[in-house]
Amino acid sequence: MLSSLTGKDNGAENSDLSNKIMSSLEPTIKEHWPKIEPYADKALAAAQNDETIEMLARKVYPFLPMLVRLAIKEDKFVAFTLEHKGPLLAKIAEVKAKQNS
């Protein structure tokens, strides 16, 4: 799980890191929505397709805050995204609905 991201086994620290990553995604997705939208639509349409989710994660990663990118390398972020694709896709669907309203 997140211990693979941080090299730590402490569940509380992992949960805190997971929350920080997920909370940084919404503003990133909103800010860069025009660049992310084509990939988001593909990811939402093919939610069970890990290759599409991986492609989306690699497109989103450069837009994450610098501190997140310093703490977590791209391959680790992609693994995290694949492991947590349900909440990520829910966040994308939420942002998309707000953008279309």
N, C-alpha and C positions, 0 to 999 in steps of 0.2 A: 504494500500500500504506500502511504506517504513515507514510510521509513526508507523505501527505495529512493525517494527524492532527497531526503535529508541525511540518510545514513544513521538516523536515530530510531530507537524503538519506543520512545515515550509517546503514548497515545494522546495525552493532552497537548503536547507540543505539535504532534501531527495534525490534530483536529484544528488547532489554532492556525497552522500554516495553510491547511486546506481552506479554512474560512477566508483567510487573507487572499489566497489565489482567486477563489470564487468571487469575492467582493471586488477584486480589481478587474475582473472580466466585464462586468456590466458597463462601467464607464468607458472602458476601452472599446467594447462593441458599439456603444452608442456614438462615441466620438468618431469612429472610423467606419460607421455603418455602410456608406456607399462603396467602400473598398471590400468590405467583408460580405455584403449582401449576396453576391453571386455564389459564393462558396457556402454561405449559410443556407441558402435555398437548397443547394445540392445535398448538404448534410441533413437538413430536415426531411428531405424527400427520401433519403437513403439512410435513415437513422441506424440501421443495423449493419451498415457497410463501414467497417473499420478503416478502409483505405480513404474513404471520403472524410471521415472524422479526422484522420491523421492529416489530410490535406488542409482542412480547415484550421487545425491547431497550428500547423506550420505557417499559415497565412496570418493568424492572429498574433503569434508570438512576437514578431517585431514591434507590434503596437503596444505591448505590455509596458508598464512602468519600468524604468531602468533598474530599480531596486529588485523587482521580481526577476528580471532577466539576469541580474548579477547573482542572485541566490539560486536560481534554477536554470540549468542549461536547457536548450531547445529539446533535445531528445527526452529529457526527464519530463518536461512540460507536455510533450506529445504523449508519453506513457500515462501521465496523470489525466490528461484529457480523455484518452481512451478508457481509462478506468472509471472516470466520472462523467461519461458522455450523457447520461440521463439528465443530471442537473444542468450541464452545459447546454444541451439542446433545449431544455425548458427555458433557460435564460435567453437563448437566441429567439425562440418563439415569442417570448414576452416582449423583447425589444422590437422584433418585427411587427407585432401587433400594435405597439405604441407608435411606430413609425408610419404605419398604414392608416392610423386613425385620424 
